[in-house]
Each structure stands twice: as C-alpha cells, then as structure tokens.
Amino acid sequence: MGLRYTNYHTAPICSASRAALLMGRNPHSIHVGGHVAVPLPVASSDGKIPPAAGTVAANLRKAGYHLNHDLADQAIAMIGSRSAQEPAPPFFLYFATGTAHAPIMPRKNG
C-alpha cells in the first residue's frame, strides 16, 4: 500500500517545497511562498506558519499512523520491526538530512 500524489506542485526553493510537503498544503496558504530566512512583507511569504495550519504528522497521528521522531538507526529499526506485526500498522516517516543543502559549489579546476 502506498500514496500517490496526484496534485502536488513543487516550488523552486526548498523552504516552500518542504513546507508544502510537511503541511500538506499550498506553500502560500501557510505563509511560506519563498525562503523562510528571507521573509517578505506579505502574508503569503512572511515565513510564519500559522499554528492552526496543523502538520501532516499531526493529522496522521490523529488517524492512527505510527510516527517516529528519531534519526536513521531508529527509523531503520522501526521499518525492520514492521514485518513482525500483524497486521502491520500504517506509518509515515519523513527523514531529511542536510546533505542536499549548501554548500553546493562546483569543485575548483586544477
């Protein structure tokens, strides 16, 4: 069983795309229309996510999904232990490392 996003739109910057995925909403509707480190003087891009917006994690927790807040070793252990459970409960695991971020620079020639 899995999930297929049929109406997901990415943004050209990580903050907006990540916020949209984690909140399950359009990034402008949760005030992250751009980079959160560079807020703009408009509500759709001020970088302040309204508390009432909720998160995908909070909504999935309410629906009975197993959420894990630990890092890689615990996430791997959790996935491995699922095969011992009957029936295996649904889960949502979002694991984002900083490896895809700056500094992203080409190597100097020579």
C-alpha positions in Angstrom: 0.0 0.0 0.0 1.3 3.5 -0.8 0.4 7.0 -1.5 0.3 8.7 -4.9 0.4 12.5 -5.1 -1.8 13.5 -8.0 -1.9 17.2 -7.4 1.5 18.2 -5.9 3.3 21.2 -7.2 6.9 21.9 -6.3 8.4 25.3 -5.7 11.8 26.4 -7.0 13.2 26.7 -3.4 13.5 24.2 -0.6 11.6 26.0 2.1 8.4 26.3 0.1 8.5 22.7 -1.2 9.4 21.2 2.2 6.7 23.3 3.9 4.1 22.2 1.3 5.0 18.5 1.8 5.1 18.7 5.6 1.9 20.7 6.0 0.0 19.0 3.1 -1.0 22.4 1.8 -0.1 25.0 -0.8 3.0 26.9 0.5 1.4 30.3 0.0 -1.5 29.3 2.2 0.8 28.5 5.1 2.9 31.7 4.6 6.0 30.0 3.0 5.9 31.4 -0.5 9.7 31.8 -0.6 12.6 31.1 1.7 11.9 31.4 5.4 15.2 33.0 6.0 14.2 35.9 3.7 10.6 36.8 4.7 8.7 39.2 2.6 6.2 41.8 3.9 3.2 39.9 2.6 1.2 37.2 4.5 1.8 34.5 1.8 5.6 34.8 2.2 6.2 36.1 5.7 7.7 32.7 6.8 5.4 32.4 9.8 3.3 29.2 9.6 0.0 29.7 11.4 -0.4 27.3 14.3 -3.9 26.4 13.2 -2.4 25.1 9.9 -1.5 21.8 11.5 1.1 19.4 10.0 0.8 16.2 8.0 2.5 14.5 11.0 -0.2 15.7 13.5 -3.0 14.8 11.2 -1.6 11.3 10.5 -1.0 10.8 14.3 -4.7 11.5 14.8 -5.5 8.9 12.2 -3.5 6.2 14.0 -0.3 6.3 12.0 2.9 5.5 13.8 5.3 8.4 13.7 9.0 8.2 14.5 11.0 11.3 15.5 14.3 9.6 15.9 17.2 9.5 13.4 18.4 7.0 10.9 19.2 4.0 13.2 15.8 4.2 14.9 14.0 4.7 11.5 15.7 1.6 10.1 14.8 -0.4 13.2 11.2 0.7 13.0 10.9 -0.3 9.4 12.5 -3.6 10.1 10.2 -4.4 13.0 7.1 -3.8 11.0 7.3 -7.3 9.4 6.8 -8.8 12.9 3.5 -7.0 13.4 0.2 -8.4 12.2 -1.4 -6.5 10.6 1.4 -4.0 10.1 0.1 -0.6 11.1 0.5 2.3 8.6 3.3 4.7 9.2 4.7 8.0 8.0 8.4 8.6 8.1 9.9 11.8 7.0 13.7 11.7 7.2 15.5 14.7 5.7 19.2 15.1 6.2 21.1 18.3 5.5 23.2 16.7 2.8 21.3 18.2 -0.1 21.9 21.7 1.1 24.7 24.3 1.0 27.5 24.5 0.3 26.6 23.3 -3.2 29.5 24.5 -5.2 31.5 23.1 -8.1 35.0 21.9 -7.4 37.8 24.2 -8.4 39.6 23.1 -11.5 43.1 22.0 -11.1 
